């Protein structure tokens, strides 16, 4: 057993047939191309480390957001836990209060229950738990994103003041830079996931987000992997995870 849990919330492209009718007549495949964290389930695959993977696309339900839109800043652009707007700000899908409740009950809360259970299991066995929040991002800022600075780094490390110790974020920075990647902290994306049960309450729960610029491992238009770069990134991530494992 390993004290690390991988959170992979945006790799799926699945939208169940029964929810397709919710979407307005837009190019769903184009929005999936833009918004999916392509291949992160494979990119962050590490033997012996448990991964919690969202079963549906973020276009349907986003497990990374706060469940309360009042607490979620991205709800202001229609991108709370249940998206209502596209990356360009266009209407995405019809969401009534009953539909939102159904989606949250079916997709959002079970995911968080699974993540929380995995973290609790690690805590009970090791006294500590490390969550690595696994993402990728567009090389070009998307219209809905608050950070429009360009060019973007190869790797973004997202932190939380309570749950991300300096040794953890610095170990990731050092490993990435050693392998020739440019690195930024909390740019273009910030923070990292922690189950609400432990959020700013449990010191033994550590969390850090790793965001990979898609342009360094794939063609963002055709979605074809650069297999050499992809393999090199996966190897770096695997080595990094086991170095972190040895640090606690």
SETORDO-130181 format. One record per residue: residue number from 0; residue in one letter; x, y, z of N, C-alpha, C, O, CB in turn. Coordinates in steps of 0.05 Angstrom, whole numbers. Glycine has a CB too. Example, Ala and Ser with C-alpha at 12.3 -4.5 7.8 and 13.67 -1.06 7.14 Angstrom:
R num residu   n_c1   n_c2   n_c3  ca_c1  ca_c2  ca_c3   c_c1   c_c2   c_c3   o_c1   o_c2   o_c3  cb_c1  cb_c2  cb_c3
R   0      a    264   -114    156    246    -90    156    264    -66    156    285    -66    169    226    -89    181
R   1      s    257    -45    142    273    -21    143    258      1    157    268     23    161    282    -12    114
***
This chain:
R num residu   n_c1   n_c2   n_c3  ca_c1  ca_c2  ca_c3   c_c1   c_c2   c_c3   o_c1   o_c2   o_c3  cb_c1  cb_c2  cb_c3
R   0      x     17    -24      0      0      0      0     17     25      0     39     25     11    -19      0     24
R   1      x      8     46    -12     22     71    -15      7     94     -2    -17     95     -3     28     77    -45
R   2      x     21    113     11      7    135     24     -1    158      5     -8    179     14     25    147     45
R   3      x      1    152    -21     -6    173    -41    -32    165    -55    -36    142    -62     17    176    -61
R   4      x    -49    185    -60    -74    181    -75    -73    200    -98    -69    224    -95    -99    185    -57
R   5      x    -78    190   -122    -79    206   -146   -107    214   -153   -125    196   -154    -66    192   -170
R   6      x   -112    239   -156   -139    249   -163   -139    257   -192   -124    275   -200   -148    273   -145
R   7      x   -155    244   -209   -155    249   -238   -184    255   -246   -199    237   -254   -144    224   -254
R   8      x   -192    281   -245   -220    288   -248   -229    295   -276   -254    296   -281   -226    310   -231
R   9      x   -211    301   -295   -220    312   -320   -211    297   -345   -210    308   -367   -210    340   -322
R  10      x   -204    271   -342   -194    256   -365   -216    243   -382   -212    235   -404   -175    235   -355
R  11      x   -240    240   -370   -261    226   -384   -274    243   -406   -277    267   -404   -283    217   -364
R  12      x   -283    229   -427   -299    242   -448   -327    231   -449   -342    236   -468   -285    238   -476
R  13      x   -335    216   -429   -360    202   -429   -383    220   -420   -382    233   -399   -359    177   -410
R  14      x   -403    222   -437   -429    235   -430   -451    214   -434   -457    208   -457   -434    261   -447
R  15      x   -462    203   -413   -482    182   -416   -505    191   -435   -513    214   -435   -494    174   -389
R  16      x   -515    172   -450   -535    178   -470   -560    193   -459   -571    210   -471   -545    153   -484
R  17      x   -568    185   -434   -592    197   -422   -589    227   -416   -609    240   -411   -599    182   -397
R  18      x   -564    237   -417   -560    265   -411   -552    281   -436   -549    306   -434   -538    269   -390
R  19      x   -550    269   -459   -543    283   -483   -564    304   -491   -557    325   -502   -540    263   -506
R  20      x   -589    298   -484   -610    317   -492   -609    343   -476   -621    363   -484   -637    304   -487
R  21      x   -593    344   -454   -590    368   -439   -574    389   -454   -577    413   -449   -577    363   -412
R  22      x   -558    381   -473   -539    399   -486   -552    413   -509   -567    402   -525   -515    383   -496
R  23      x   -545    438   -511   -555    454   -534   -540    445   -559   -520    431   -557   -550    485   -529
R  24      x   -551    451   -583   -539    442   -608   -512    456   -615   -510    473   -633   -558    446   -632
R  25      x   -492    449   -599   -465    460   -604   -447    437   -612   -456    414   -612   -454    474   -578
R  26      x   -423    443   -619   -404    422   -627   -392    411   -601   -371    420   -591   -382    434   -646
R  27      x   -404    389   -591   -395    377   -566   -367    366   -569   -351    369   -550   -414    354   -557
R  28      x   -361    354   -592   -334    343   -595   -312    365   -594   -290    360   -584   -332    329   -622
R  29      x   -319    388   -604   -299    410   -603   -295    420   -574   -273    425   -565   -308    434   -620
R  30      x   -317    421   -559   -315    429   -531   -300    408   -515   -285    414   -496   -343    434   -519
R  31      x   -305    382   -521   -290    361   -508   -260    363   -514   -243    360   -497   -300    333   -517
R  32      x   -254    370   -539   -225    373   -547   -212    395   -531   -189    392   -522   -223    380   -577
R  33      x   -226    416   -526   -215    439   -512   -213    434   -482   -193    442   -469   -231    464   -517
R  34      x   -234    422   -470   -237    421   -441   -226    396   -427   -222    396   -403   -265    425   -434
R  35      x   -223    374   -442   -214    349   -430   -184    350   -423   -168    361   -438   -220    326   -449
R  36      x   -178    339   -400   -149    335   -393   -140    309   -406   -139    288   -393   -145    335   -361
R  37      x   -133    312   -431   -127    288   -448   -105    271   -437    -83    280   -430   -121    296   -476
R  38      x   -111    245   -435    -92    223   -428    -80    225   -400    -60    212   -394    -70    223   -448
R  39      x    -91    242   -383    -79    245   -356    -81    218   -340    -65    213   -323    -92    267   -341
R  40      x   -102    202   -346   -104    177   -332    -80    159   -338    -70    144   -321   -130    162   -339
R  41      x    -70    161   -363    -46    146   -371    -20    161   -363     -1    148   -354    -46    141   -401
R  42      x    -20    187   -366      4    202   -361     12    200   -332     36    199   -326     -1    231   -368
R  43      x     -7    199   -313     -1    198   -285     -3    169   -274     -3    166   -249    -20    216   -270
R  44      x     -5    150   -291     -7    122   -282     20    114   -269     41    115   -281    -14    102   -305
R  45      x     18    105   -244     42     96   -229     35     70   -216     16     68   -200     51    118   -208
R  46      x     51     50   -221     46     23   -210     45     24   -180     62     36   -167     68      3   -219
R  47      x     24     12   -168     21     10   -139      9     34   -126      7     35   -101     48      5   -128
R  48      x      1     55   -141    -10     79   -130    -40     81   -138    -46     79   -162      6    104   -139
R  49      x    -57     85   -119    -86     86   -124    -93    112   -138    -85    133   -130   -102     82    -98
R  50      x   -109    109   -159   -119    133   -174   -150    133   -172   -163    113   -177   -110    132   -203
R  51      x   -161    156   -166   -189    161   -166   -195    176   -192   -186    199   -195   -200    177   -140
R  52      x   -210    164   -210   -215    175   -237   -244    181   -241   -261    164   -236   -204    156   -259
R  53      x   -251    205   -248   -279    213   -253   -289    197   -277   -276    195   -297   -281    243   -259
R  54      x   -314    185   -274   -324    168   -295   -338    183   -318   -344    171   -339   -343    148   -283
R  55      x   -344    209   -314   -358    224   -335   -342    249   -341   -325    258   -326   -387    231   -326
R  56      x   -349    261   -364   -335    285   -373   -341    309   -355   -363    311   -343   -343    292   -402
R  57      x   -322    327   -354   -326    352   -338   -348    369   -351   -359    386   -337   -300    368   -337
R  58      x   -355    365   -376   -377    380   -388   -404    373   -375   -423    388   -376   -378    374   -418
R  59      x   -405    349   -363   -429    341   -349   -428    349   -320   -446    364   -310   -434    311   -351
R  60      x   -408    340   -305   -404    346   -277   -374    350   -272   -358    334   -281   -416    324   -259
R  61      x   -367    371   -257   -339    376   -250   -335    370   -220   -345    384   -203   -332    406   -256
R  62      x   -321    349   -215   -318    340   -187   -298    357   -172   -296    355   -147   -309    311   -186
R  63      x   -283    375   -185   -264    392   -172   -276    417   -160   -263    430   -143   -242    399   -192
R  64      x   -299    424   -167   -311    449   -157   -324    445   -130   -331    422   -123   -331    459   -177
R  65      x   -328    467   -115   -344    465    -91   -373    459    -99   -382    467   -120   -343    492    -75
R  66      x   -386    444    -82   -414    436    -88   -433    460    -86   -455    459    -98   -423    414    -70
R  67      x   -426    480    -71   -443    504    -67   -433    526    -86   -410    535    -84   -441    514    -38
R  68      x   -450    533   -105   -442    554   -125   -435    580   -112   -419    596   -123   -464    558   -144
R  69      x   -446    586    -88   -439    611    -74   -410    611    -65   -398    632    -63   -458    614    -50
R  70      x   -399    587    -61   -371    585    -52   -352    581    -75   -327    582    -72   -368    563    -32
R  71      x   -363    577    -99   -346    570   -122   -343    594   -141   -363    603   -153   -358    546   -138
R  72      x   -319    605   -143   -315    629   -159   -321    625   -189   -330    643   -202   -286    638   -156
R  73      x   -316    601   -199   -320    596   -227   -350    594   -235   -356    594   -259   -306    571   -235
R  74      x   -367    592   -215   -396    592   -221   -404    618   -234   -425    619   -248   -412    587   -196
R  75      x   -389    639   -230   -395    665   -242   -393    665   -272   -405    683   -285   -377    686   -231
R  76      x   -378    646   -284   -377    644   -313   -391    619   -322   -385    608   -344   -347    644   -322
R  77      x   -409    609   -306   -424    585   -314   -409    559   -312   -415    540   -325   -434    588   -341
R  78      x   -388    559   -294   -371    535   -292   -368    527   -263   -346    524   -253   -344    540   -305
R  79      x   -391    524   -250   -391    512   -223   -390    482   -226   -379    472   -246   -417    521   -207
R  80      x   -399    468   -206   -398    439   -207   -413    427   -231   -405    406   -241   -409    427   -181
R  81      x   -434    440   -240   -449    432   -264   -447    454   -284   -461    475   -281   -479    424   -257
R  82      x   -431    451   -305   -427    472   -325   -454    479   -339   -470    462   -346   -407    463   -345
R  83      x   -457    505   -343   -479    515   -359   -469    531   -383   -484    538   -401   -498    532   -343
R  84      x   -443    537   -384   -431    552   -405   -406    538   -417   -393    522   -403   -423    580   -395
R  85      x   -400    544   -442   -377    532   -455   -352    549   -448   -354    569   -434   -381    531   -486
R  86      x   -330    540   -459   -305    555   -455   -306    583   -467   -290    600   -459   -281    539   -467
R  87      x   -323    587   -486   -326    613   -499   -349    629   -487   -355    651   -496   -331    609   -529
R  88      x   -362    618   -467   -384    633   -454   -411    628   -466   -431    641   -458   -378    661   -454
R  89      x   -413    610   -485   -439    604   -497   -455    584   -480   -444    570   -463   -435    592   -526
R  90      x   -481    583   -485   -498    565   -470   -490    536   -476   -489    529   -499   -528    570   -476
R  91      x   -486    520   -455   -477    493   -459   -499    472   -456   -504    456   -473   -455    486   -439
R  92      x   -514    474   -433   -535    455   -429   -557    467   -411   -552    486   -396   -524    429   -417
R  93      x   -580    455   -413   -603    464   -397   -601    450   -369   -602    426   -367   -630    457   -411
R  94      x   -599    466   -348   -596    455   -321   -617    468   -303   -615    491   -295   -568    460   -310
R  95      x   -637    452   -296   -657    460   -276   -647    452   -249   -627    437   -247   -685    448   -282
R  96      x   -660    461   -228   -651    454   -201   -653    424   -196   -637    412   -183   -668    468   -180
R  97      x   -674    411   -208   -677    382   -205   -656    367   -220   -646    346   -210   -705    373   -214
R  98      x   -649    376   -244   -627    363   -260   -601    366   -245   -585    347   -243   -626    376   -288
R  99      x   -595    390   -235   -570    394   -220   -569    375   -196   -548    363   -192   -568    423   -211
R 100      x   -591    373   -181   -591    355   -158   -586    327   -166   -572    312   -152   -618    358   -144
R 101      x   -598    318   -188   -594    291   -198   -565    286   -206   -554    265   -199   -613    285   -222
R 102      x   -553    304   -220   -526    301   -229   -507    301   -205   -488    285   -204   -518    323   -248
R 103      x   -512    318   -186   -495    319   -162   -497    293   -146   -477    282   -136   -502    343   -144
R 104      x   -521    283   -144   -526    258   -129   -514    234   -143   -503    216   -130   -556    254   -124
R 105      x   -516    234   -169   -507    211   -184   -477    211   -189   -464    189   -189   -522    209   -211
R 106      x   -466    234   -194   -438    235   -203   -419    249   -183   -397    239   -178   -437    250   -229
R 107      x   -427    272   -172   -409    288   -156   -404    276   -129   -381    271   -121   -420    316   -153
R 108      x   -425    272   -114   -421    263    -86   -409    235    -84   -393    230    -66   -448    263    -72
R 109      x   -416    216   -102   -403    190   -100   -373    192   -106   -357    177    -93   -415    171   -121
R 110      x   -365    210   -124   -336    213   -129   -322    223   -104   -301    213    -97   -332    233   -153
R 111      x   -333    243    -91   -321    254    -67   -321    234    -44   -302    233    -28   -335    280    -58
R 112      x   -341    218    -43   -342    197    -22   -319    177    -27   -306    168     -8   -369    182    -22
R 113      x   -315    170    -52   -293    151    -59   -266    163    -53   -248    150    -42   -294    144    -89
R 114      x   -262    189    -60   -237    202    -54   -232    204    -24   -210    199    -15   -236    230    -67
R 115      x   -252    212    -10   -250    214     19   -244    187     32   -227    186     50   -276    225     31
R 116      x   -256    166     23   -251    139     34   -223    131     28   -210    118     45   -271    119     22
R 117      x   -212    137      5   -185    130     -2   -165    145     16   -146    133     25   -179    136    -32
R 118      x   -170    170     20   -153    186     37   -154    177     66   -134    175     79   -160    216     36
R 119      x   -178    170     76   -182    160    103   -167    134    107   -156    129    128   -211    157    110
R 120      x   -168    117     86   -155     91     88   -125     94     91   -112     80    106   -162     74     64
R 121      x   -114    112     75    -85    118     76    -78    130    104    -58    122    116    -77    137     54
R 122      x    -94    148    113    -89    161    139    -88    140    161    -71    141    179   -110    181    145
R 123      x   -107    121    161   -109    101    182    -85     82    181    -77     70    202   -134     85    179
R 124      x    -73     79    158    -50     61    155    -23     74    159     -4     62    169    -50     47    129
R 125      x    -21    100    151      5    113    152      6    137    171     28    147    177     12    122    124
R 126      x    -17    147    179    -18    171    195    -16    196    179    -19    218    190      4    170    216
R 127      x    -10    194    153     -9    216    135    -20    207    108    -21    183    102     20    227    132
R 128      x    -28    226     92    -38    220     64    -30    243     46    -32    266     54    -68    216     64
R 129      x    -21    236     22    -13    256      2    -32    253    -22    -33    232    -34     17    254     -6
R 130      x    -46    275    -29    -62    275    -53    -46    290    -75    -37    312    -71    -90    289    -48
R 131      x    -44    277    -98    -33    290   -121    -56    295   -141    -67    276   -151     -9    274   -134
R 132      x    -62    320   -145    -84    328   -162    -74    331   -190    -58    349   -196    -97    355   -151
R 133      x    -83    313   -208    -70    309   -234    -86    322   -257   -109    315   -262    -66    279   -240
R 134      x    -74    341   -271    -87    356   -292    -69    361   -316    -45    357   -315    -98    382   -281
R 135      x    -82    371   -338    -67    383   -360    -81    408   -368   -104    413   -360    -64    363   -384
R 136      x    -68    425   -384    -81    450   -392    -73    458   -420    -52    450   -431    -73    472   -372
R 137      x    -90    475   -432    -85    485   -459    -61    503   -459    -56    518   -441   -110    500   -469
R 138      x    -45    501   -481    -21    518   -483    -29    547   -488    -12    565   -482     -3    508   -505
R 139      x    -53    552   -497    -63    579   -502    -86    585   -483   -104    569   -480    -72    582   -532
R 140      x    -85    607   -469   -107    613   -450   -134    612   -463   -138    623   -485   -103    641   -437
R 141      x   -153    599   -450   -180    597   -460   -197    621   -451   -190    633   -430   -194    571   -451
R 142      x   -217    629   -465   -232    653   -459   -243    655   -430   -244    677   -419   -255    657   -477
R 143      x   -250    632   -419   -263    632   -392   -242    633   -370   -250    638   -346   -280    608   -389
R 144      x   -217    630   -376   -197    627   -355   -188    654   -344   -183    672   -359   -172    612   -365
R 145      x   -187    657   -317   -179    682   -305   -151    691   -313   -146    715   -316   -182    681   -275
R 146      x   -132    672   -315   -104    679   -321   -100    677   -351    -99    655   -363    -85    659   -306
R 147      x    -97    700   -364    -93    702   -393    -64    707   -401    -59    713   -424   -111    724   -404
R 148      x    -46    704   -382    -18    708   -389     -7    687   -409    -14    663   -407     -1    709   -364
R 149      x     11    696   -427     22    678   -447     51    688   -452     55    712   -453      5    677   -473
R 150      x     70    670   -457     67    641   -458     64    628   -430     69    641   -409     92    629   -471
R 151      x     55    603   -430     50    589   -406     73    570   -399     87    561   -418     23    573   -408
R 152      x     76    563   -374     97    544   -367     91    516   -376     69    509   -384    102    544   -336
R 153      x    112    499   -376    108    470   -382     92    457   -360     75    440   -365    135    456   -386
R 154      x     99    464   -336     86    452   -313     78    473   -292     93    491   -285    105    431   -299
R 155      x     53    470   -283     42    488   -262     39    472   -237     27    450   -238     15    501   -271
R 156      x     48    482   -215     45    469   -189     25    485   -173     30    508   -165     72    466   -174
R 157      x      2    473   -167    -19    486   -151    -16    479   -121    -12    456   -114    -46    479   -161
R 158      x    -19    499   -104    -14    495    -76    -37    505    -59    -55    520    -68     12    509    -67
R 159      x    -37    497    -34    -56    506    -14    -40    514     11    -22    498     19    -78    485     -7
R 160      x    -46    536     23    -30    546     45    -29    527     69    -10    527     84    -40    573     54
R 161      x    -50    511     72    -52    494     95    -42    466     89    -30    453    106    -81    492    105
R 162      x    -47    456     65    -42    428     58    -18    422     41    -12    399     36    -66    417     45
R 163      x     -4    443     31     19    438     14     45    447     28     51    471     27     16    453    -13
R 164      x     59    429     40     84    436     53    105    444     32    104    434      9     95    413     71
R 165      x    124    461     39    144    470     21    160    447      9    167    448    -15    162    490     35
R 166      x    167    427     25    184    405     15    170    391     -8    183    380    -26    190    386     37
R 167      x    143    389     -7    128    375    -28    128    390    -54    134    379    -75     99    370    -18
R 168      x    121    416    -53    121    432    -78    149    435    -89    152    436   -113    108    459    -72
R 169      x    169    438    -72    196    442    -81    207    416    -94    223    418   -112    214    451    -58
R 170      x    199    393    -84    209    368    -96    199    365   -124    213    355   -141    200    344    -79
R 171      x    174    374   -129    163    373   -156    177    393   -174    184    387   -197    133    379   -155
R 172      x    181    417   -164    195    437   -180    223    428   -188    231    430   -211    198    464   -164
R 173      x    238    417   -168    265    409   -174    266    386   -194    283    386   -212    279    399   -148
R 174      x    248    367   -192    247    345   -210    240    354   -239    253    345   -258    227    324   -201
R 175      x    220    372   -241    212    382   -267    235    397   -280    241    394   -304    187    399   -265
R 176      x    247    415   -265    269    431   -277    293    414   -284    307    420   -303    277    454   -258
R 177      x    298    394   -268    320    376   -274    316    362   -301    335    356   -315    323    355   -252
R 178      x    290    358   -308    284    345   -333    279    365   -356    270    357   -377    259    327   -329
R 179      x    285    390   -351    285    410   -372    258    424   -376    255    438   -397    292    397   -397
R 180      x    240    422   -357    214    435   -360    213    461   -345    225    464   -324    191    416   -350
R 181      x    200    481   -357    195    506   -342    172    502   -323    154    487   -328    189    529   -363
R 182      x    174    516   -300    155    511   -278    145    538   -267    160    558   -266    169    495   -255
R 183      x    120    538   -259    109    561   -245     91    552   -222     78    530   -225     93    580   -265
R 184      x     90    567   -201     72    560   -178     46    576   -181     46    600   -184     86    567   -151
R 185      x     24    561   -180     -3    573   -180     -8    591   -204    -23    610   -203     -7    589   -155
R 186      x      5    585   -226      2    599   -251      5    580   -275     25    567   -277     23    622   -254
R 187      x    -15    578   -292    -40    594   -294    -63    584   -276    -84    596   -276    -49    594   -322
R 188      x    -58    562   -260    -80    552   -243    -69    549   -215    -46    542   -210    -91    525   -254
R 189      x    -87    553   -196    -80    552   -168    -96    532   -152   -115    520   -162    -83    580   -155
R 190      x    -88    528   -128   -100    511   -107    -98    481   -115    -87    474   -135   -129    518   -103
R 191      x   -110    464    -98   -109    436   -101   -131    423    -85   -139    435    -65    -81    424    -93
R 192      x   -140    400    -93   -163    388    -80   -157    375    -53   -136    363    -49   -175    367    -98
R 193      x   -176    378    -34   -175    365     -8   -204    358     -1   -221    375     -3   -161    383     14
R 194      x   -210    334      8   -237    327     16   -246    347     38   -231    354     56   -239    298     27
R 195      x   -271    356     36   -281    376     55   -279    367     84   -275    384    102   -310    382     49
R 196      x   -281    342     89   -278    331    116   -251    339    128   -249    343    152   -280    300    116
R 197      x   -230    342    111   -203    348    121   -194    376    114   -173    385    123   -184    328    109
R 198      x   -210    391     99   -201    417     88   -195    437    110   -213    445    125   -223    428     69
R 199      x   -170    445    112   -160    463    132   -166    454    161   -169    470    179   -172    491    128
R 200      x   -167    427    164   -171    415    190   -151    394    197   -142    392    220   -199    403    191
R 201      x   -142    378    178   -125    355    184    -97    360    173    -93    360    148   -137    329    172
R 202      x    -78    365    191    -51    371    182    -37    348    168    -20    352    151    -34    379    206
R 203      x    -46    324    174    -34    300    162    -42    295    133    -32    276    120    -40    276    178
R 204      x    -61    311    123    -69    308     95    -55    329     79    -60    353     82   -100    311     92
R 205      x    -37    320     61    -22    338     44    -35    337     16    -46    317      8      8    331     43
R 206      x    -33    359      1    -43    359    -26    -28    378    -43    -19    400    -34    -73    366    -26
R 207      x    -23    370    -68    -10    388    -88    -22    381   -115    -28    358   -122     21    384    -88
R 208      x    -24    402   -131    -34    398   -159    -11    399   -178      6    417   -176    -56    420   -166
R 209      x    -11    381   -197      8    381   -219     -8    384   -245    -24    367   -252     26    355   -220
R 210      x     -3    406   -259    -16    412   -285      5    411   -307     26    424   -305    -31    440   -285
R 211      x      0    396   -328     19    393   -350      9    407   -375    -14    403   -383     24    363   -356
R 212      x     26    423   -387     19    437   -412     16    415   -434     35    401   -439     41    458   -419
R 213      x     -8    414   -446    -13    392   -465      5    393   -490     11    372   -502    -42    394   -475
R 214      x     15    417   -496     31    419   -521     57    404   -519     69    398   -539     37    448   -526
R 215      x     66    397   -495     91    382   -493     88    352   -495    108    338   -496    105    389   -466
R 216      x     63    342   -495     60    313   -498     40    305   -520     36    281   -524     52    301   -472
R 217      x     27    324   -533      7    317   -553      3    340   -573     10    363   -567    -19    309   -540
R 218      x     -9    334   -595    -19    355   -614    -47    363   -604    -65    346   -604    -19    345   -644
R 219      x    -50    388   -597    -75    396   -585    -99    398   -605   -122    399   -596    -72    423   -572
R 220      x    -93    398   -630   -114    398   -651   -122    370   -659   -146    363   -659   -104    414   -675
R 221      x   -103    353   -665   -109    326   -674   -112    306   -651   -123    284   -655    -87    316   -693
R 222      x   -103    314   -628   -103    298   -603    -85    273   -604    -87    255   -589   -132    288   -598
R 223      x    -66    274   -623    -46    252   -626    -23    257   -606    -12    278   -604    -35    250   -655
R 224      x    -17    235   -591      5    237   -572     32    240   -586     37    229   -607      5    213   -553
R 225      x     50    254   -573     78    253   -579     90    231   -561     95    236   -538     93    281   -575
R 226      x     93    207   -572     98    184   -554    125    186   -539    127    177   -517     98    159   -571
R 227      x    145    198   -552    170    201   -538    168    220   -514    177    213   -492    191    212   -557
R 228      x    156    243   -518    152    262   -496    133    251   -475    136    256   -451    142    288   -507
R 229      x    112    237   -484     93    226   -466    106    206   -447    102    206   -423     70    212   -481
R 230      x    122    188   -459    136    168   -443    156    181   -423    159    172   -400    151    148   -461
R 231      x    170    202   -432    189    216   -415    175    229   -391    185    228   -369    204    237   -430
R 232      x    151    241   -396    136    253   -375    126    232   -355    127    236   -331    112    269   -386
R 233      x    115    210   -365    105    189   -348    128    178   -330    123    172   -307     93    167   -365
R 234      x    151    175   -342    174    165   -326    181    185   -304    186    177   -282    198    160   -345
R 235      x    182    211   -311    188    231   -291    168    231   -269    175    232   -245    190    259   -304
R 236      x    142    229   -276    121    229   -256    124    205   -238    121    207   -213     94    230   -269
R 237      x    128    182   -250    131    157   -234    154    159   -214    152    152   -191    135    133   -253
R 238      x    177    169   -224    200    172   -207    195    192   -185    203    188   -162    225    181   -223
R 239      x    181    213   -192    175    234   -172    156    223   -150    161    228   -127    162    258   -186
R 240      x    136    209   -158    117    198   -139    132    179   -119    126    180    -95     95    182   -153
R 241      x    150    163   -128    164    145   -110    185    160    -93    191    151    -71    177    123   -126
R 242      x    195    182   -103    213    198    -87    197    211    -64    206    213    -41    226    220   -104
R 243      x    173    221    -71    155    232    -50    148    211    -30    147    216     -6    130    244    -63
R 244      x    142    187    -40    135    164    -22    157    159     -2    152    154     22    131    138    -39
R 245      x    182    162    -10    205    157      8    209    180     28    224    177     47    230    152     -8
R 246      x    197    202     22    202    226     39    185    227     64    190    244     81    197    251     22
R 247      x    165    210     66    147    211     89    148    185    105    135    183    126    119    217     81
***
